Amino acid sequence: MLLGQKRYSSVAVALHWAIAVLILTQIASGLYMAGLPNSSSVKFDLYQLHKSFGLSILGLTLIRLGWRLAHKPPALPSFMPGWQKLIARLTHWAFYALMLITPLA
C-alpha cells in the first residue's frame, strides 16, 4: 500500500470479509451443535467442519497479519484524539490475537 492511501487494499478487504464470514459461521454452527445430542452423527460431522473452519481462520489470519505487516494501513483520521487512536490500534491488535488464539483453544 502506498503512503497516503485512504483505503485498505482489495487483498486486505477480501481477507477481512472471508475471515468475518468464517467466524460468523463458527458462532452459528457452535450454537447449533450445542443443542444436538452427543451421539448425533450430524453433530460429529459439524464438529469436523467446525475444526476445519477454525484452522482456515487461523491460516487466513496468518496471511492477513503478514499482509498487514508488509502493507501499511490507511492513517486514522487526523481529527481523532490521540487516546482514541491508541484504543483503535490496541483493539485492532487484540482482534488479531483473538483470531490467532481462539482456533488453537
Gaussian input, Z-matrix of N, CA and C with variables (Angstrom, degrees):
# hf/3-21g

backbone

0 1
 N
 C     1     B1
 C     2     B2     1     A1
 N     3     B3     2     A2     1     D1
 C     4     B4     3     A3     2     D2
 C     5     B5     4     A4     3     D3
 N     6     B6     5     A5     4     D4
 C     7     B7     6     A6     5     D5
 C     8     B8     7     A7     6     D6
 N     9     B9     8     A8     7     D7
 C    10    B10     9     A9     8     D8
 C    11    B11    10    A10     9     D9
 N    12    B12    11    A11    10    D10
 C    13    B13    12    A12    11    D11
 C    14    B14    13    A13    12    D12
 N    15    B15    14    A14    13    D13
 C    16    B16    15    A15    14    D14
 C    17    B17    16    A16    15    D15
 N    18    B18    17    A17    16    D16
 C    19    B19    18    A18    17    D17
 C    20    B20    19    A19    18    D18
 N    21    B21    20    A20    19    D19
 C    22    B22    21    A21    20    D20
 C    23    B23    22    A22    21    D21
 N    24    B24    23    A23    22    D22
 C    25    B25    24    A24    23    D23
 C    26    B26    25    A25    24    D24
 N    27    B27    26    A26    25    D25
 C    28    B28    27    A27    26    D26
 C    29    B29    28    A28    27    D27
 N    30    B30    29    A29    28    D28
 C    31    B31    30    A30    29    D29
 C    32    B32    31    A31    30    D30
 N    33    B33    32    A32    31    D31
 C    34    B34    33    A33    32    D32
 C    35    B35    34    A34    33    D33
 N    36    B36    35    A35    34    D34
 C    37    B37    36    A36    35    D35
 C    38    B38    37    A37    36    D36
 N    39    B39    38    A38    37    D37
 C    40    B40    39    A39    38    D38
 C    41    B41    40    A40    39    D39
 N    42    B42    41    A41    40    D40
 C    43    B43    42    A42    41    D41
 C    44    B44    43    A43    42    D42
 N    45    B45    44    A44    43    D43
 C    46    B46    45    A45    44    D44
 C    47    B47    46    A46    45    D45
 N    48    B48    47    A47    46    D46
 C    49    B49    48    A48    47    D47
 C    50    B50    49    A49    48    D48
 N    51    B51    50    A50    49    D49
 C    52    B52    51    A51    50    D50
 C    53    B53    52    A52    51    D51
 N    54    B54    53    A53    52    D52
 C    55    B55    54    A54    53    D53
 C    56    B56    55    A55    54    D54
 N    57    B57    56    A56    55    D55
 C    58    B58    57    A57    56    D56
 C    59    B59    58    A58    57    D57
 N    60    B60    59    A59    58    D58
 C    61    B61    60    A60    59    D59
 C    62    B62    61    A61    60    D60
 N    63    B63    62    A62    61    D61
 C    64    B64    63    A63    62    D62
 C    65    B65    64    A64    63    D63
 N    66    B66    65    A65    64    D64
 C    67    B67    66    A66    65    D65
 C    68    B68    67    A67    66    D66
 N    69    B69    68    A68    67    D67
 C    70    B70    69    A69    68    D68
 C    71    B71    70    A70    69    D69
 N    72    B72    71    A71    70    D70
 C    73    B73    72    A72    71    D71
 C    74    B74    73    A73    72    D72
 N    75    B75    74    A74    73    D73
 C    76    B76    75    A75    74    D74
 C    77    B77    76    A76    75    D75
 N    78    B78    77    A77    76    D76
 C    79    B79    78    A78    77    D77
 C    80    B80    79    A79    78    D78
 N    81    B81    80    A80    79    D79
 C    82    B82    81    A81    80    D80
 C    83    B83    82    A82    81    D81
 N    84    B84    83    A83    82    D82
 C    85    B85    84    A84    83    D83
 C    86    B86    85    A85    84    D84
 N    87    B87    86    A86    85    D85
 C    88    B88    87    A87    86    D86
 C    89    B89    88    A88    87    D87
 N    90    B90    89    A89    88    D88
 C    91    B91    90    A90    89    D89
 C    92    B92    91    A91    90    D90
 N    93    B93    92    A92    91    D91
 C    94    B94    93    A93    92    D92
 C    95    B95    94    A94    93    D93
 N    96    B96    95    A95    94    D94
 C    97    B97    96    A96    95    D95
 C    98    B98    97    A97    96    D96
 N    99    B99    98    A98    97    D97
 C   100   B100    99    A99    98    D98
 C   101   B101   100   A100    99    D99
 N   102   B102   101   A101   100   D100
 C   103   B103   102   A102   101   D101
 C   104   B104   103   A103   102   D102
 N   105   B105   104   A104   103   D103
 C   106   B106   105   A105   104   D104
 C   107   B107   106   A106   105   D105
 N   108   B108   107   A107   106   D106
 C   109   B109   108   A108   107   D107
 C   110   B110   109   A109   108   D108
 N   111   B111   110   A110   109   D109
 C   112   B112   111   A111   110   D110
 C   113   B113   112   A112   111   D111
 N   114   B114   113   A113   112   D112
 C   115   B115   114   A114   113   D113
 C   116   B116   115   A115   114   D114
 N   117   B117   116   A116   115   D115
 C   118   B118   117   A117   116   D116
 C   119   B119   118   A118   117   D117
 N   120   B120   119   A119   118   D118
 C   121   B121   120   A120   119   D119
 C   122   B122   121   A121   120   D120
 N   123   B123   122   A122   121   D121
 C   124   B124   123   A123   122   D122
 C   125   B125   124   A124   123   D123
 N   126   B126   125   A125   124   D124
 C   127   B127   126   A126   125   D125
 C   128   B128   127   A127   126   D126
 N   129   B129   128   A128   127   D127
 C   130   B130   129   A129   128   D128
 C   131   B131   130   A130   129   D129
 N   132   B132   131   A131   130   D130
 C   133   B133   132   A132   131   D131
 C   134   B134   133   A133   132   D132
 N   135   B135   134   A134   133   D133
 C   136   B136   135   A135   134   D134
 C   137   B137   136   A136   135   D135
 N   138   B138   137   A137   136   D136
 C   139   B139   138   A138   137   D137
 C   140   B140   139   A139   138   D138
 N   141   B141   140   A140   139   D139
 C   142   B142   141   A141   140   D140
 C   143   B143   142   A142   141   D141
 N   144   B144   143   A143   142   D142
 C   145   B145   144   A144   143   D143
 C   146   B146   145   A145   144   D144
 N   147   B147   146   A146   145   D145
 C   148   B148   147   A147   146   D146
 C   149   B149   148   A148   147   D147
 N   150   B150   149   A149   148   D148
 C   151   B151   150   A150   149   D149
 C   152   B152   151   A151   150   D150
 N   153   B153   152   A152   151   D151
 C   154   B154   153   A153   152   D152
 C   155   B155   154   A154   153   D153
 N   156   B156   155   A155   154   D154
 C   157   B157   156   A156   155   D155
 C   158   B158   157   A157   156   D156
 N   159   B159   158   A158   157   D157
 C   160   B160   159   A159   158   D158
 C   161   B161   160   A160   159   D159
 N   162   B162   161   A161   160   D160
 C   163   B163   162   A162   161   D161
 C   164   B164   163   A163   162   D162
 N   165   B165   164   A164   163   D163
 C   166   B166   165   A165   164   D164
 C   167   B167   166   A166   165   D165
 N   168   B168   167   A167   166   D166
 C   169   B169   168   A168   167   D167
 C   170   B170   169   A169   168   D168
 N   171   B171   170   A170   169   D169
 C   172   B172   171   A171   170   D170
 C   173   B173   172   A172   171   D171
 N   174   B174   173   A173   172   D172
 C   175   B175   174   A174   173   D173
 C   176   B176   175   A175   174   D174
 N   177   B177   176   A176   175   D175
 C   178   B178   177   A177   176   D176
 C   179   B179   178   A178   177   D177
 N   180   B180   179   A179   178   D178
 C   181   B181   180   A180   179   D179
 C   182   B182   181   A181   180   D180
 N   183   B183   182   A182   181   D181
 C   184   B184   183   A183   182   D182
 C   185   B185   184   A184   183   D183
 N   186   B186   185   A185   184   D184
 C   187   B187   186   A186   185   D185
 C   188   B188   187   A187   186   D186
 N   189   B189   188   A188   187   D187
 C   190   B190   189   A189   188   D188
 C   191   B191   190   A190   189   D189
 N   192   B192   191   A191   190   D190
 C   193   B193   192   A192   191   D191
 C   194   B194   193   A193   192   D192
 N   195   B195   194   A194   193   D193
 C   196   B196   195   A195   194   D194
 C   197   B197   196   A196   195   D195
 N   198   B198   197   A197   196   D196
 C   199   B199   198   A198   197   D197
 C   200   B200   199   A199   198   D198
 N   201   B201   200   A200   199   D199
 C   202   B202   201   A201   200   D200
 C   203   B203   202   A202   201   D201
 N   204   B204   203   A203   202   D202
 C   205   B205   204   A204   203   D203
 C   206   B206   205   A205   204   D204
 N   207   B207   206   A206   205   D205
 C   208   B208   207   A207   206   D206
 C   209   B209   208   A208   207   D207
 N   210   B210   209   A209   208   D208
 C   211   B211   210   A210   209   D209
 C   212   B212   211   A211   210   D210
 N   213   B213   212   A212   211   D211
 C   214   B214   213   A213   212   D212
 C   215   B215   214   A214   213   D213
 N   216   B216   215   A215   214   D214
 C   217   B217   216   A216   215   D215
 C   218   B218   217   A217   216   D216
 N   219   B219   218   A218   217   D217
 C   220   B220   219   A219   218   D218
 C   221   B221   220   A220   219   D219
 N   222   B222   221   A221   220   D220
 C   223   B223   222   A222   221   D221
 C   224   B224   223   A223   222   D222
 N   225   B225   224   A224   223   D223
 C   226   B226   225   A225   224   D224
 C   227   B227   226   A226   225   D225
 N   228   B228   227   A227   226   D226
 C   229   B229   228   A228   227   D227
 C   230   B230   229   A229   228   D228
 N   231   B231   230   A230   229   D229
 C   232   B232   231   A231   230   D230
 C   233   B233   232   A232   231   D231
 N   234   B234   233   A233   232   D232
 C   235   B235   234   A234   233   D233
 C   236   B236   235   A235   234   D234
 N   237   B237   236   A236   235   D235
 C   238   B238   237   A237   236   D236
 C   239   B239   238   A238   237   D237
 N   240   B240   239   A239   238   D238
 C   241   B241   240   A240   239   D239
 C   242   B242   241   A241   240   D240
 N   243   B243   242   A242   241   D241
 C   244   B244   243   A243   242   D242
 C   245   B245   244   A244   243   D243
 N   246   B246   245   A245   244   D244
 C   247   B247   246   A246   245   D245
 C   248   B248   247   A247   246   D246
 N   249   B249   248   A248   247   D247
 C   250   B250   249   A249   248   D248
 C   251   B251   250   A250   249   D249
 N   252   B252   251   A251   250   D250
 C   253   B253   252   A252   251   D251
 C   254   B254   253   A253   252   D252
 N   255   B255   254   A254   253   D253
 C   256   B256   255   A255   254   D254
 C   257   B257   256   A256   255   D255
 N   258   B258   257   A257   256   D256
 C   259   B259   258   A258   257   D257
 C   260   B260   259   A259   258   D258
 N   261   B261   260   A260   259   D259
 C   262   B262   261   A261   260   D260
 C   263   B263   262   A262   261   D261
 N   264   B264   263   A263   262   D262
 C   265   B265   264   A264   263   D263
 C   266   B266   265   A265   264   D264
 N   267   B267   266   A266   265   D265
 C   268   B268   267   A267   266   D266
 C   269   B269   268   A268   267   D267
 N   270   B270   269   A269   268   D268
 C   271   B271   270   A270   269   D269
 C   272   B272   271   A271   270   D270
 N   273   B273   272   A272   271   D271
 C   274   B274   273   A273   272   D272
 C   275   B275   274   A274   273   D273
 N   276   B276   275   A275   274   D274
 C   277   B277   276   A276   275   D275
 C   278   B278   277   A277   276   D276
 N   279   B279   278   A278   277   D277
 C   280   B280   279   A279   278   D278
 C   281   B281   280   A280   279   D279
 N   282   B282   281   A281   280   D280
 C   283   B283   282   A282   281   D281
 C   284   B284   283   A283   282   D282
 N   285   B285   284   A284   283   D283
 C   286   B286   285   A285   284   D284
 C   287   B287   286   A286   285   D285
 N   288   B288   287   A287   286   D286
 C   289   B289   288   A288   287   D287
 C   290   B290   289   A289   288   D288
 N   291   B291   290   A290   289   D289
 C   292   B292   291   A291   290   D290
 C   293   B293   292   A292   291   D291
 N   294   B294   293   A293   292   D292
 C   295   B295   294   A294   293   D293
 C   296   B296   295   A295   294   D294
 N   297   B297   296   A296   295   D295
 C   298   B298   297   A297   296   D296
 C   299   B299   298   A298   297   D297
 N   300   B300   299   A299   298   D298
 C   301   B301   300   A300   299   D299
 C   302   B302   301   A301   300   D300
 N   303   B303   302   A302   301   D301
 C   304   B304   303   A303   302   D302
 C   305   B305   304   A304   303   D303
 N   306   B306   305   A305   304   D304
 C   307   B307   306   A306   305   D305
 C   308   B308   307   A307   306   D306
 N   309   B309   308   A308   307   D307
 C   310   B310   309   A309   308   D308
 C   311   B311   310   A310   309   D309
 N   312   B312   311   A311   310   D310
 C   313   B313   312   A312   311   D311
 C   314   B314   313   A313   312   D312

   B1=1.4394
   B2=1.5235
   B3=1.2819
   B4=1.4552
   B5=1.5136
   B6=1.3218
   B7=1.4550
   B8=1.5222
   B9=1.2909
   B10=1.4567
   B11=1.5156
   B12=1.3355
   B13=1.4528
   B14=1.5160
   B15=1.3205
   B16=1.4548
   B17=1.5272
   B18=1.3250
   B19=1.4623
   B20=1.5204
   B21=1.3224
   B22=1.4609
   B23=1.5235
   B24=1.3192
   B25=1.4651
   B26=1.5262
   B27=1.3234
   B28=1.4685
   B29=1.5319
   B30=1.3244
   B31=1.4684
   B32=1.5232
   B33=1.3279
   B34=1.4665
   B35=1.5268
   B36=1.3222
   B37=1.4713
   B38=1.5279
   B39=1.3329
   B40=1.4715
   B41=1.5261
   B42=1.3320
   B43=1.4647
   B44=1.5233
   B45=1.3332
   B46=1.4681
   B47=1.5285
   B48=1.3460
   B49=1.4597
   B50=1.5244
   B51=1.3108
   B52=1.4688
   B53=1.5253
   B54=1.3235
   B55=1.4682
   B56=1.5228
   B57=1.3301
   B58=1.4701
   B59=1.5275
   B60=1.3307
   B61=1.4712
   B62=1.5248
   B63=1.3275
   B64=1.4644
   B65=1.5296
   B66=1.3257
   B67=1.4694
   B68=1.5251
   B69=1.3330
   B70=1.4679
   B71=1.5294
   B72=1.3199
   B73=1.4673
   B74=1.5257
   B75=1.3219
   B76=1.4676
   B77=1.5274
   B78=1.3161
   B79=1.4695
   B80=1.5260
   B81=1.3383
   B82=1.4679
   B83=1.5284
   B84=1.3298
   B85=1.4665
   B86=1.5240
   B87=1.3187
   B88=1.4650
   B89=1.5178
   B90=1.3294
   B91=1.4653
   B92=1.5265
   B93=1.3237
   B94=1.4587
   B95=1.5270
   B96=1.3203
   B97=1.4706
   B98=1.5227
   B99=1.3239
   B100=1.4664
   B101=1.5272
   B102=1.3281
   B103=1.4566
   B104=1.5171
   B105=1.3087
   B106=1.4658
   B107=1.5245
   B108=1.3288
   B109=1.4712
   B110=1.5331
   B111=1.3157
   B112=1.4678
   B113=1.5239
   B114=1.3161
   B115=1.4661
   B116=1.5334
   B117=1.3199
   B118=1.4610
   B119=1.5301
   B120=1.3408
   B121=1.4706
   B122=1.5256
   B123=1.3232
   B124=1.4680
   B125=1.5250
   B126=1.3283
   B127=1.4625
   B128=1.5255
   B129=1.3227
   B130=1.4618
   B131=1.5275
   B132=1.3326
   B133=1.4697
   B134=1.5266
   B135=1.3300
   B136=1.4668
   B137=1.5220
   B138=1.3209
   B139=1.4619
   B140=1.5258
   B141=1.3220
   B142=1.4705
   B143=1.5305
   B144=1.3201
   B145=1.4632
   B146=1.5262
   B147=1.3285
   B148=1.4651
   B149=1.5348
   B150=1.3284
   B151=1.4708
   B152=1.5286
   B153=1.3126
   B154=1.4696
   B155=1.5235
   B156=1.3205
   B157=1.4663
   B158=1.5265
   B159=1.3267
   B160=1.4638
   B161=1.5183
   B162=1.3276
   B163=1.4668
   B164=1.5262
   B165=1.3257
   B166=1.4677
   B167=1.5208
   B168=1.3289
   B169=1.4657
   B170=1.5205
   B171=1.3154
   B172=1.4641
   B173=1.5292
   B174=1.3233
   B175=1.4646
   B176=1.5166
   B177=1.3326
   B178=1.4644
   B179=1.5230
   B180=1.3259
   B181=1.4642
   B182=1.5215
   B183=1.3212
   B184=1.4651
   B185=1.5283
   B186=1.3285
   B187=1.4650
   B188=1.5264
   B189=1.3301
   B190=1.4658
   B191=1.5225
   B192=1.3058
   B193=1.4612
   B194=1.5277
   B195=1.3209
   B196=1.4625
   B197=1.5156
   B198=1.3350
   B199=1.4665
   B200=1.5239
   B201=1.3116
   B202=1.4694
   B203=1.5212
   B204=1.3185
   B205=1.4634
   B206=1.5294
   B207=1.3338
   B208=1.4629
   B209=1.5282
   B210=1.3280
   B211=1.4642
   B212=1.5246
   B213=1.2957
   B214=1.4624
   B215=1.5328
   B216=1.3367
   B217=1.4708
   B218=1.5286
   B219=1.3281
   B220=1.4642
   B221=1.5280
   B222=1.3078
   B223=1.4621
   B224=1.5250
   B225=1.3119
   B226=1.4617
   B227=1.5263
   B228=1.3305
   B229=1.4675
   B230=1.5261
   B231=1.3048
   B232=1.4669
   B233=1.5262
   B234=1.3257
   B235=1.4627
   B236=1.5290
   B237=1.3365
   B238=1.4717
   B239=1.5162
   B240=1.3325
   B241=1.4670
   B242=1.5316
   B243=1.3115
   B244=1.4560
   B245=1.5143
   B246=1.3339
   B247=1.4604
   B248=1.5289
   B249=1.3468
   B250=1.4625
   B251=1.5324
   B252=1.3187
   B253=1.4646
   B254=1.5282
   B255=1.3275
   B256=1.4613
   B257=1.5247
   B258=1.3335
   B259=1.4702
   B260=1.5308
   B261=1.3313
   B262=1.4692
   B263=1.5259
   B264=1.3227
   B265=1.4735
   B266=1.5281
   B267=1.3361
   B268=1.4661
   B269=1.5301
   B270=1.3245
   B271=1.4615
   B272=1.5262
   B273=1.3181
   B274=1.4612
   B275=1.5317
   B276=1.3231
   B277=1.4680
   B278=1.5297
   B279=1.3439
   B280=1.4682
   B281=1.5335
   B282=1.3348
   B283=1.4688
   B284=1.5256
   B285=1.3256
   B286=1.4654
   B287=1.5255
   B288=1.3233
   B289=1.4701
   B290=1.5286
   B291=1.3306
   B292=1.4662
   B293=1.5249
   B294=1.3326
   B295=1.4653
   B296=1.5248
   B297=1.3251
   B298=1.4658
   B299=1.5238
   B300=1.3241
   B301=1.4602
   B302=1.5291
   B303=1.3230
   B304=1.4652
   B305=1.5308
   B306=1.3337
   B307=1.4733
   B308=1.5267
   B309=1.3066
   B310=1.4622
   B311=1.5255
   B312=1.3240
   B313=1.4715
   B314=1.5186
   A1=108.16
   A2=116.75
   A3=121.31
   A4=110.79
   A5=114.89
   A6=119.77
   A7=109.57
   A8=117.49
   A9=121.50
   A10=114.48
   A11=118.27
   A12=118.65
   A13=109.64
   A14=115.51
   A15=120.50
   A16=113.19
   A17=116.90
   A18=120.35
   A19=110.65
   A20=114.85
   A21=119.89
   A22=108.55
   A23=116.35
   A24=120.71
   A25=110.04
   A26=115.49
   A27=119.32
   A28=111.02
   A29=117.91
   A30=120.96
   A31=109.85
   A32=117.18
   A33=121.00
   A34=110.83
   A35=116.84
   A36=120.87
   A37=110.24
   A38=117.02
   A39=120.37
   A40=110.99
   A41=117.01
   A42=119.98
   A43=110.88
   A44=116.43
   A45=121.22
   A46=110.32
   A47=116.56
   A48=119.69
   A49=112.49
   A50=118.28
   A51=119.95
   A52=110.03
   A53=116.38
   A54=120.51
   A55=110.33
   A56=117.22
   A57=120.48
   A58=111.18
   A59=116.99
   A60=120.63
   A61=110.27
   A62=117.03
   A63=119.94
   A64=111.65
   A65=117.48
   A66=120.45
   A67=110.50
   A68=117.25
   A69=119.97
   A70=110.71
   A71=116.97
   A72=120.99
   A73=110.55
   A74=116.36
   A75=120.97
   A76=110.92
   A77=116.21
   A78=120.00
   A79=109.95
   A80=116.31
   A81=120.21
   A82=111.36
   A83=117.26
   A84=119.08
   A85=111.14
   A86=117.32
   A87=120.64
   A88=111.72
   A89=116.36
   A90=120.03
   A91=110.88
   A92=116.55
   A93=120.23
   A94=111.06
   A95=116.67
   A96=120.59
   A97=112.01
   A98=116.90
   A99=120.31
   A100=111.56
   A101=116.66
   A102=120.45
   A103=114.24
   A104=118.09
   A105=121.12
   A106=110.73
   A107=116.95
   A108=118.85
   A109=110.20
   A110=115.62
   A111=120.67
   A112=112.84
   A113=117.33
   A114=120.91
   A115=112.73
   A116=117.36
   A117=121.47
   A118=111.33
   A119=115.55
   A120=119.28
   A121=110.66
   A122=116.32
   A123=120.44
   A124=109.68
   A125=116.22
   A126=119.93
   A127=110.30
   A128=116.89
   A129=120.30
   A130=110.43
   A131=116.45
   A132=120.25
   A133=111.17
   A134=116.62
   A135=120.09
   A136=111.44
   A137=116.41
   A138=120.35
   A139=110.48
   A140=116.71
   A141=120.34
   A142=110.57
   A143=115.98
   A144=120.68
   A145=110.61
   A146=115.67
   A147=122.00
   A148=110.20
   A149=116.47
   A150=120.53
   A151=110.82
   A152=116.90
   A153=120.35
   A154=111.25
   A155=116.06
   A156=119.59
   A157=110.50
   A158=116.91
   A159=120.29
   A160=111.58
   A161=116.51
   A162=120.12
   A163=111.20
   A164=116.83
   A165=120.30
   A166=110.70
   A167=116.17
   A168=120.29
   A169=109.84
   A170=116.65
   A171=120.60
   A172=110.88
   A173=116.96
   A174=120.69
   A175=112.79
   A176=116.36
   A177=119.99
   A178=111.40
   A179=116.90
   A180=120.11
   A181=110.71
   A182=117.55
   A183=120.11
   A184=110.83
   A185=116.41
   A186=120.18
   A187=109.90
   A188=115.76
   A189=120.24
   A190=111.02
   A191=117.00
   A192=120.81
   A193=110.57
   A194=116.76
   A195=120.03
   A196=111.86
   A197=115.42
   A198=120.08
   A199=110.18
   A200=116.15
   A201=121.45
   A202=111.49
   A203=117.17
   A204=120.74
   A205=111.78
   A206=116.80
   A207=121.00
   A208=113.38
   A209=117.20
   A210=121.52
   A211=109.30
   A212=115.67
   A213=120.76
   A214=110.21
   A215=116.89
   A216=119.36
   A217=110.29
   A218=116.64
   A219=118.51
   A220=110.18
   A221=115.53
   A222=120.63
   A223=110.13
   A224=115.11
   A225=119.75
   A226=107.83
   A227=117.50
   A228=119.59
   A229=111.79
   A230=115.87
   A231=120.96
   A232=112.29
   A233=117.22
   A234=120.08
   A235=112.94
   A236=117.36
   A237=120.32
   A238=109.83
   A239=116.92
   A240=119.00
   A241=110.54
   A242=115.78
   A243=121.59
   A244=113.46
   A245=117.41
   A246=120.15
   A247=110.72
   A248=116.99
   A249=119.58
   A250=111.05
   A251=116.29
   A252=119.71
   A253=110.45
   A254=115.81
   A255=120.30
   A256=110.87
   A257=116.38
   A258=120.92
   A259=110.20
   A260=117.18
   A261=120.79
   A262=110.45
   A263=117.16
   A264=120.54
   A265=111.23
   A266=116.22
   A267=119.69
   A268=111.20
   A269=116.11
   A270=120.74
   A271=110.41
   A272=116.05
   A273=120.95
   A274=110.56
   A275=117.19
   A276=120.55
   A277=111.46
   A278=117.09
   A279=120.02
   A280=110.39
   A281=116.63
   A282=119.60
   A283=111.18
   A284=117.10
   A285=119.58
   A286=110.06
   A287=116.52
   A288=120.52
   A289=110.52
   A290=117.05
   A291=120.43
   A292=111.78
   A293=116.79
   A294=119.83
   A295=111.75
   A296=116.92
   A297=120.31
   A298=111.98
   A299=116.95
   A300=121.33
   A301=112.27
   A302=117.47
   A303=121.34
   A304=113.23
   A305=120.45
   A306=117.92
   A307=113.58
   A308=117.26
   A309=120.56
   A310=112.55
   A311=116.62
   A312=121.09
   A313=111.49
   D1=134.55
   D2=179.95
   D3=-77.32
   D4=151.46
   D5=178.05
   D6=-61.38
   D7=137.50
   D8=175.90
   D9=88.47
   D10=-0.24
   D11=177.34
   D12=-68.30
   D13=148.96
   D14=-174.97
   D15=-101.28
   D16=-3.60
   D17=-177.27
   D18=-132.64
   D19=157.60
   D20=172.07
   D21=-72.62
   D22=154.50
   D23=178.88
   D24=-69.06
   D25=161.97
   D26=179.79
   D27=-64.22
   D28=-31.22
   D29=176.70
   D30=-65.21
   D31=-45.56
   D32=179.64
   D33=-62.56
   D34=-40.82
   D35=179.80
   D36=-66.70
   D37=-43.15
   D38=179.65
   D39=-63.20
   D40=-43.32
   D41=177.55
   D42=-63.15
   D43=-42.13
   D44=179.39
   D45=-56.00
   D46=-51.27
   D47=-174.97
   D48=-73.74
   D49=-32.35
   D50=176.17
   D51=-63.72
   D52=-44.55
   D53=179.13
   D54=-67.04
   D55=-40.66
   D56=179.95
   D57=-61.07
   D58=-44.93
   D59=179.41
   D60=-63.43
   D61=-42.40
   D62=178.87
   D63=-64.01
   D64=-40.96
   D65=179.18
   D66=-64.22
   D67=-44.32
   D68=178.78
   D69=-64.02
   D70=-37.28
   D71=176.20
   D72=-64.08
   D73=-40.12
   D74=178.25
   D75=-61.84
   D76=-44.37
   D77=-179.75
   D78=-62.26
   D79=-48.34
   D80=-178.57
   D81=-62.90
   D82=-45.02
   D83=-178.66
   D84=-68.38
   D85=-35.69
   D86=177.66
   D87=-63.90
   D88=-43.40
   D89=178.13
   D90=-65.24
   D91=-40.27
   D92=179.34
   D93=-66.18
   D94=-44.34
   D95=-178.52
   D96=-63.95
   D97=-31.37
   D98=-178.09
   D99=-60.70
   D100=-27.91
   D101=-179.32
   D102=-89.38
   D103=-4.28
   D104=-178.86
   D105=-89.93
   D106=146.56
   D107=176.25
   D108=-66.39
   D109=148.77
   D110=-177.87
   D111=-60.57
   D112=-27.59
   D113=-177.87
   D114=-82.38
   D115=-2.60
   D116=-176.33
   D117=-70.98
   D118=132.17
   D119=176.43
   D120=-70.03
   D121=-28.78
   D122=176.75
   D123=-64.17
   D124=-41.61
   D125=178.94
   D126=-62.51
   D127=-42.26
   D128=179.25
   D129=-62.17
   D130=-46.24
   D131=-179.97
   D132=-62.77
   D133=-43.83
   D134=178.39
   D135=-64.83
   D136=-35.89
   D137=178.84
   D138=-63.66
   D139=-41.26
   D140=178.00
   D141=-64.16
   D142=-42.50
   D143=177.52
   D144=-64.87
   D145=-39.68
   D146=178.99
   D147=-59.67
   D148=-43.48
   D149=178.28
   D150=-65.49
   D151=-41.04
   D152=179.40
   D153=-63.71
   D154=-43.05
   D155=178.13
   D156=-64.66
   D157=-38.15
   D158=178.28
   D159=-61.43
   D160=-43.12
   D161=177.14
   D162=-67.38
   D163=-34.06
   D164=175.76
   D165=-64.52
   D166=-41.50
   D167=176.90
   D168=-60.93
   D169=-44.22
   D170=179.00
   D171=-59.93
   D172=-48.35
   D173=-179.95
   D174=-62.42
   D175=-46.43
   D176=179.28
   D177=-64.91
   D178=-35.14
   D179=178.02
   D180=-66.33
   D181=-39.62
   D182=176.63
   D183=-63.12
   D184=-41.68
   D185=176.19
   D186=-63.43
   D187=-44.80
   D188=-179.62
   D189=-62.31
   D190=-41.58
   D191=179.03
   D192=-64.58
   D193=-42.79
   D194=176.19
   D195=-60.89
   D196=-42.90
   D197=177.92
   D198=-62.70
   D199=-42.42
   D200=-178.81
   D201=-63.46
   D202=-38.92
   D203=179.94
   D204=-72.26
   D205=-28.86
   D206=-178.80
   D207=-89.52
   D208=-18.70
   D209=-176.58
   D210=-128.58
   D211=113.02
   D212=-177.34
   D213=-63.12
   D214=132.51
   D215=178.97
   D216=-75.71
   D217=165.78
   D218=176.68
   D219=-63.53
   D220=150.51
   D221=-179.77
   D222=-68.76
   D223=149.26
   D224=173.14
   D225=-69.97
   D226=155.70
   D227=-178.75
   D228=-56.08
   D229=139.74
   D230=-176.98
   D231=-65.97
   D232=-23.69
   D233=-178.49
   D234=-80.90
   D235=-7.55
   D236=178.87
   D237=-70.49
   D238=133.25
   D239=174.81
   D240=-62.36
   D241=153.12
   D242=-177.98
   D243=-56.63
   D244=-38.97
   D245=-178.16
   D246=-66.31
   D247=-34.74
   D248=178.01
   D249=-70.01
   D250=-37.23
   D251=176.45
   D252=-62.95
   D253=-41.64
   D254=178.62
   D255=-62.33
   D256=-47.13
   D257=179.37
   D258=-62.19
   D259=-40.95
   D260=179.26
   D261=-61.32
   D262=-44.44
   D263=-179.88
   D264=-66.64
   D265=-43.48
   D266=179.24
   D267=-62.39
   D268=-42.10
   D269=179.17
   D270=-63.41
   D271=-43.06
   D272=179.98
   D273=-59.39
   D274=-47.29
   D275=-179.56
   D276=-70.57
   D277=-30.57
   D278=176.20
   D279=-64.89
   D280=-38.82
   D281=176.54
   D282=-63.78
   D283=-40.69
   D284=175.77
   D285=-59.32
   D286=-45.13
   D287=179.92
   D288=-60.09
   D289=-44.71
   D290=179.28
   D291=-63.59
   D292=-40.26
   D293=-179.48
   D294=-68.67
   D295=-23.65
   D296=177.08
   D297=-86.72
   D298=-38.26
   D299=-174.65
   D300=-80.92
   D301=-42.51
   D302=-173.74
   D303=-57.59
   D304=-45.10
   D305=179.07
   D306=-63.70
   D307=-20.33
   D308=-179.30
   D309=-88.12
   D310=-12.39
   D311=-176.89
   D312=-77.69

